[in-house]
Amino acid sequence: GPGGALLFATRPQALLAAPGVSRRPDPVSLAMLLAFRDAGPGHGAYADVAEAPRGRLIADAAGLRSCLMRRTGPDPALAGMSPDDALAALADRARDAVLSRADLAAADGLAAGLQFSGGLDSALIAGVLLAAGRDVPAFAAVPTDADDPMGEGAARAAMAARHPGLRITEIPPDGADFLAGAAHYHARAAMPCPDPMAFNALHLTRAMAEAGIGAAFSGMGGDFCLSSHGAPRLLELLRAHGPGAAIAEIQRRRATGGRLRNILIGDIIKPLRGFEAWRRLRPAPADPMLAPGALTPAFAARMRAQGRAWHDRQFASAAAEDMAWLAALPSWTVQDLTPLPGGGGMRRATPLLDGALIDAALAMPAHLRLHHGLRRGLIRRLLEGLAPDAIIRRPDKAPFQPDYARLQAEAIPRIRRESRAFRDDRVWRDLIDAPAWDAALDAAERATQLQGLELSNAVMLPYFLGWWLLRAAD
């Protein structure tokens, strides 16, 4: 700050309100946001406002440093347990994580509701609540497109078949502001919105508040650990369970069409540090929306410093992959993800980010991350006895999602109009490939639901960046 003063706050916009604090955008951080959805540890969208690591910030005569409040990692208390006992301990912690938050809301006189997506994460929360006899209603987005086979009432029918006993409130997208994420992220985190689906969470949250809900349960966090996308590596299985487990995994993958050469390269060669270093030398960008001007020496240096790669990084173990995802979460993720725009707020309940639950999940034996050959094995195993087999094997989100492609297509004329004000902005022009963006806008106007979702980042992130740049200096 001015005169060398140290300024710190829970949210960046509080710092920006202080006299003399520069509002100069950081082009490197903005390019990282476009490519990787976060600027990386120690950085932010503004050049002079850095995000501190999660934990305790200490400033004294020795300087500025941070101290972790707790260290995330495999819980040693579960080491040496049998797989059955370890899984039982994990189930106990999942139950405690959900019910303790329900108890806290009840003690404070807050009615609780569940943001339901139809996926594994929200299904686990619903299953725990139902098994404990808690009457917590579910709120779900539903499509209204007349041409969509999932019409009005489909969510209720799907819920009756898959989640008997859970009350469902259907929330159609009527009245939702498809571009609301721009203002939300600017107001709450002083950064461009990185999530094209942010409007849906905001719309759902507002509907829940209008229904008298004061605490919103969400499956946020499951993808970072409990329902990890990572599968155990062959070497991981070999060390943990011997040659038989590794051979069985090779046979399983070959039965689904995998080539032996690709399996061995993917599990033995790619996790090597030398291979990852070689891959980082490959120049092809991961995101076609980035203009050549975005790939500066400073951007390359930031990638190297953060261990970034244009391709998904390959880790030696599924648990290490989960740890990397958890470490990349912004520090403000849990504290303030979806308060209502324009004031007001709602308590967030994110039990799948519970520290004790995460530490237990990281300690699970490697082979439990697969469930009858399916990935996300840990959460599928926890769902046994809490949900029908159809959910465990094949969760279906279709009845619980807004008709994204239609809403996106309807927003494009507004996006084009508003883009006139920022297309000549020097930072936007240096970072965004404008012809590629125009092509994505053209394609999105006539896209199917699946195509619209696939185009979402290419369409929305350049808009969110331009919208933010117009207001960053205010």
Disulfide bonds with the S-S distance in Angstrom:
none
